[in-house]
Amino acid sequence: MQEPAIFCGNASPKLAAAVARAVGGRLAAATVERFPDGEVRIEIAETVRDRDVFIVQSTAPPVNDHLMELLAFADGCRRASAARITAVIPYFGYGRSDKRHGRREPIGARLVADLLQTAGVGHVITIDLHSSQIEGFFRIPVDGLRAVCALSDAIRPVLPPDTVVVSPDVGRLKMATEYAERLESSVVLLHKTRESGTKSRVTHLVGDVRDRACLVIDDMISTGGTIADAVQRLLEEGARPGIFVAATHGLLLAGARAKLSSASIAGIFVTDTIEQPVERWPAVHAVSVAPLIGEAIQRVTSGQLVGGPL
């Protein structure tokens, strides 16, 4: 059996290299560059004929550029007679566009699923999709990995013993319950209403946080508005300052640092599904998901159940 070929685009080079080390291999050779007009140019520098190919690429900002790189990579491998092409998409962009809120809106997640399959992708591995229904947009196997275990293990040593897990909305309640089970804690729910695509408001809290330490969880932090509102409401309800935050995908877009640089926030834990800028933000701690992805790749190549016993 030939060694699988692991490629990466410009979105996830450090994570991809760590994944390759986790499986005891190396990154396959390829060139990813731009023509002067911005078009993507991909050159695969080694044979992939009859090989399992894994392309590690988050569709992180700039989302459309990184998505196009992934599609071009898949098309190139398909034309080079790869046996199977797996797109490893640690962060799946357009995940929030999973349904229509009005009659004249696209469903971006479904569009991305169609594009990936048309390009030749036969299998997708991803981490903490924004909603599980996105798996149903694909006609190919999708393995959704969970980062809760890795984040729980990383944050457990610094949490006070009376910490309560806080879900910022109903959609994250299942994830919050997973954290609570692993951390042997309880769950509190914040109910919010979305006023626009970028603004939401916490309306009420279900549970008691008075004089308790809190861990606010989410699947992603983009502008930081949801987390900042949650922290403010928890403090108003009597929670102790020194609130921790855990989220799988740390987009941390412009303005997030200003919103989340508060003495009331003790630390922010994210994974490396999105590579953080060189500029250091002391409050942010990145937890690697390379071992998680590496194990999934080993299971796929050996014909084992992803997420099950080897």
N, C-alpha and C positions, 0 to 999 in steps of 0.2 A: 504494500500500500504506500502510495506516494505521500510525502510530507505535505500538509496543507499549506497554502500560500496565504499569508496575512498581510494585507495592504492597509495603508492609511492615507487619508487626504489631509488637507491643511487644518481641519478643525480639531483633530485629536492626535497629534503626533506623539506626545508624551504618554498618553494613556495607551495608545496602540503599541508603543515600544514596551511598556510594562506588561501588556497582555501577552505579547510575543515571548517575553522572558518567563511569564507564568506558565506557558505551555512548553517551555524548554526549547523554543525555536528562535527565529529572527524575523524581522520585517522583510517581506519580499521587495525587490527593487522596482521602483517606478518613478516616473517624473510627473509632477503635477505643477503646471504653470499657466500663465495667462498670456494670450496674444495681446498686442497693444490696444485692441478695442475692448478688452475685457473678457473675451471668449475663453473657455476652459480648454486646455490642451493636456491630455493624458497620454503617457507612453509607458506601457508595461514592459519592463526590461528583462523579464525572464519568462520561461515557458509556464503556462498554466493548463496546458492540454491534459484533460482527464484528471485534473486535480480539484480538490475541495478548495474554494476560494472564500476568504473572509475579509470583508472590507469594513474597517473600523472608522466610522465617521459620524460624529454628532451633527445634527442639523442645527447648530448653534449660530448666533449672530456672527457674520451676516448670513442669515438663514438661506436665502435663495442661492447665494454663491456656493455654499457648502452642499446644498441639495443637488445642485447641478454637477458638482464634482462627483458626488456619489453615483448619480445616474450615468455619467460618462464612464466612470470606473466599471460599473456593472456592464454597460454595453460593450466596452473593450474586452472584458473577460469573456463575455458570451461569444463574441466574434472570434476569440482566441481558443474556443472549444473547451472552456472550463467545464468540469463535470457537474459542479453545483456551486452556485453563488449565494453566499449568505451575507446579507447586509447587517452588520453589527452597529446599531444606532443607539448609543447609550442615552442620548437625549433626542426624542422624536419631536421635531418642530411641527407646527401647525396642529399640535394635539388639542389645543383649546378650541379649534374649529371643527368640532365633532358632531355638530347638529346645527340646524337653522333656527335662529331666533325670530326671523321674519321670512316672508315668502320670496324675497329677492336677495338671498345670501347664498354664497357657495359653501360647500362642506369641504374645507381645505384638507382635512385628514384623509378623507376618501380620495381626493384628487392625488395626494402624495402616494397613497397606497397603489393607485392605478399606474402612476408613473414608474414606481419601482418595479412592478411586475412586468410592465411593458419593456423596461430596460433589460430584463433578464434575471432579476433577483428571484430566487426560488425559496428563500427562507429568511426570516427576520428575527434577530435577537435584539431586544431593547430592555430598558430598565424603567420601571415605574411610569407607565403611560398615564397621561392625564386622566383618561377614562378607559375602562376595560372594553367598552364597546368598539374601540378602534380596531381591535383584533378582528372583529367581524367585517371590516372593510376589505380585508385581504382574502384572496382565494388560495393562499399558500400558507405553510406553517408559520406561526408566530410564537416565539417563546418570550414571555414577559418575565424578566427577573425582578427581584425585590431587593432594595437596598436597606430595608429596615434593620436587618440583622447586623450589617456592617456599621451602620450609624448608631444603633443601640449599644453595640460593644464599645464604640469609640467614646460615646458620651456618658456611659454608665459611671465611670470612675469619678466624674466631677459633679454628678447630680446629688443634691441633698436627699436624705432618705425619705422625706415626706413629699417628694415631687409628684405633681399631678400632670398628666398629659392633656394638652389642649388641642382640640381640632378647630381650625379657623372657620370651618363651614361644614355643612352636612356631607358634602362630597368627599371630605377627607376623614370621615368618621371611622371607616373600616381601617384605614392606615393608622389612625390614632389608637384604635383598639389593639392592633398588632404591636405597636410600641409599648402600650400599657402592659400587655401580656409578657413581653420580654423583660420589661423593667419592673414587673410586679407592682404596678401602680393602678390608678383609676383614671377615668376619662371625663373631661369637661368639654362641652360643646358651645361654640360661639355661633350664633345665627346671624347671617349677614344678607343684605340685599345689594345687588349690583346696580349702580346708577348709570354706568356707561362701561365701555370696553376697558377703561383705565381706572375707574373709581368705584369703590364699594363702601358700604357702611355697616358696622356692627349694630344690630338692633337689640339683641338680648343674649344672655348667658344662661345655659342649662347646667347646673351644678354649683358647687361651692369652692371658691379658691381663697377665701379669707385666711390670711396668715399662712398660706401654703406657698411652696416653691413651685414654679411652673415650667413646663417644657412645651413650647408651641411647635407643632410639626406642620409640614406641608410638602407637596410634591415638588414645588419650585418656588424660588424667590426671583422675581423679575425686577419690578420697580421698588419693591419693599413696602408698598402701601398696605397690603393686607396684613403683613406681620406687624407693622407699626401700629395700625388700628387695633389689632388684637392685644398687643402689649399695653396700649393705653387703656383699653377697656378692662383688662385684668387688674391693672393698678387701681383703677377706679372702684373695682369690686373688692379691693383689700388684699390682693396678692402681694407677696413679698417682692421687693426689687431684687434684681439679679436673675432675670428671666432668661432661660436658655431657648435657643431656636435650632431646629433640625429640619433640613430640607434636602431632597435628593439632588435637585438641579439648581445650581447657583448661578443663574444668569447675571444677577447683580448689575442691572443696567444703570445708565446715568441717573443719578439722584438717589439710588438705593443706599449708598453709604451715608448720605446726609440724613436720611430718614431713620436709619438703623444704628447710627453712632450715638447711642444713649447710654448713660450710666445705669439705666434700668435693665439693659441687655448684657448678660454676663458672657455670652459666647454664641457664635453662629457656626453650626456644623453642616457642611455640605459635602457632596462627593465630587470626584474629578470627572464626572460625565461632561462637564464643561470646563475647559482649562481657564484658570484664573489669570488675570494680568500680572505682570511682573511686580507692579506696585503693591507693596505689602499692606494688608489690612489686618492688624493684630487680632481683631475679634473673630476673624474667619478661620476655621480649621477645615482643611480638605481631607477627606477620607477616600482612599483609593478603592475603586471597584474592579481593578485589574484582576485580582484573584477570582472574583465572582464570574467575570466574563471568561477568563481563562479556563475555569472549570467547565463552563457551558460549552466552550469550543471543544474541549477534550471529550465531553459526553457526546456531542454531535458527531465528531469524527469516528468515535468508537461504537456508534449506534446505540448509545444508552439514552435513557430518559433524562431530559434536562430538568433538574430540580429533584430528581429521584435518586435512589441508591445506585452506585456504580456496580 
